[in-house]
Amino acid sequence: MTQISNLPEELVEIIFDHLLLPDLAQAMLVCRHWSELADKPARWKDFQYVVLQKNYENVDSVLTCRRFSLVKNLKLVDTFIIGQKRLNIKRRKVKNRCFKLIWQLPTMQSLDLSDFNIACIDPQVLSFF
């Protein structure tokens, strides 16, 4: 009987091409070899990264990691509704850092700001766009 770890690399990559991105992330946890195959930036280029409050502080480490270096779509969200309460991220420094990082992404094609208040972004940072 063939073990799954003995499958040819080409076959594993074909299987990975048919997985949804959350499932691909889980497959990366199986073994180091699968992690290396699944971590290729081209495999994640269609991932739409949504920057929410819980991951706002980590946005620089995510946007600069190799896996997301070819991401084409990004959505920024700074308003959150928790229960009856509406929360806004008002940390200007964090938002400015986000925009500076986004500007450096070489493959960025779309930036969704429909749920984002750009009023607190430094105009000099916006002038790069």
Secondary structure, 3 states (H helix, E strand, C coil): CCCHHHCCHHHHHHHHHCCCHHHHHHHCCCCHHHHHHHCCHHHHCCCEEEECHHHHHHHHHHHCCHHHCCCCEEEEECEEEECCEEEECCCHHHHHHHHHHHHCCCCCCEEEEEECCHHHCCHHHHCCC
